[in-house]
Amino acid sequence: MRKEIEDLRTNARILQLSKCTVCTFILDLPAVHFTCMHSFHQCCLGDNKKDCTECAPEYRFVLEMKKSLEQNPKDQEWFFQQVKNSKGGFSVIAEYF
């Protein structure tokens, strides 16, 4: 993830999406492009011009999960114990999300 963030900071991205993610019509100006590679007509985004409407629900879920873990240390300890006791840990993490 850190490599991805550094890549976003230092390298240009080529946006080749030609259709709006919401209405699927050909993009024309004004258009909004997100780093997740989704693109929209500005009017298709409505009032939400800061978050990709396709990625926002998943992103909000991850933020809420992180906040929950930070607020409840017992859950955090249980989670890490489950990861530690599992074979590889990935299945516990995947199941948690």
HELIX and SHEET records of a PDB file:
HELIX    1   1 ARG A    2  THR A   10  1                                   9    
HELIX    2   2 GLN A   42  LEU A   45  1                                   4    
HELIX    3   3 ALA A   56  GLN A   71  1                                  16    
HELIX    4   4 PRO A   73  ASN A   85  1                                  13    
HELIX    5   5 PHE A   90  TYR A   96  1                                   7    
SHEET    1   A 2 ALA A  31  HIS A  33  0                                        
SHEET    2   A 2 SER A  39  HIS A  41 -1                                        
END                                                                             
